[in-house]
Amino acid sequence: MSDYSDLALASVHQLSERGVDLQDIYDLTSVFLQQHYHFVADTVTVKNAFNFVLKRDEVNDIILTGLYLDASAETMPDSQPLKARLARDANGHNVDEILAIGLASQFGAAAVVHYGWLDNEKPGLIGVLNDKKDSINVYIDDILAALVASTAMTYLELKGGNKF
């Protein structure tokens, strides 16, 4: 963590505040790689891959923006029409997907495709966050899916490219 920029540290802190810790990201990435690429991921390389993803200021900007929007939606007055849409994660809002695709696209087309799969299937904590009713989590589940997809693709690059 000492190699993280202040922006990256803020992202890690905000993710934690919203219920996602680093181990969750490592675990989801490892499970994803096992399911889709049929090998057991090296934990050290998974962590290095995530650290590489988090070194990009643009990634941290997206994380912090999305988490800010979730937190702001919770305190938004009920009289605001957007609050009702966010509270039910309305179809057609799609800003959450746009931010997540922006994050994943920095790590290649495969990361965007894998983000789409993760967003659709919502495995593990991604689904838990999506289904929570005691808070607004429109953005965090998509951000988490994009982080997992980006970390997985970075993992493959660190291991010498996608040879599968």
C-alpha positions, 0 to 999 in steps of 0.5 A: 500500500505504501506504493499507492498514490494519494488518489489510489489510497483514497480509492482503496479507502472509499471502496472499503467504506462501501464494503469492498476490501482488497482481498475481495478483489483478489479473490474475485479475480482468482475465481474469475481466472479459474472459471474462464481460463482454467488455472489457479492464479498466483496470488502474488501476481493477482496483487501485482496486477491490481496494483498496476490497475490502481496506478492509473489516475483515470481508474481512481477518478472513475472509482471515486466518482462512482462511489461519490455518486452512490453516496450522494444518491443516498442523501439526495432528497426523495423529491428528486426524480433521479433518486427513485431511479437510482434507488431501484437501479433503473434500466436505462440509467446506464451511467454506471455501465458507461463509467465501468466500461471506461475503466475496463477499456483502459485494459483492452477489449477483453477486459470490456467483454469480461466486465460485461460478463461479470456485470451480467452474471454478478458473481459473489460480492458483485451480486451481493452489492447489487442486491443490497436494499439498505443502501444505494449501490448503483455504481459500486457493483459495476466498478467492482466488476470492471476492477476484476476484469481489468485485474484479470487481463493485467494478470494475463499480461504479467504472465506473458500474455493470454495464451489460452 
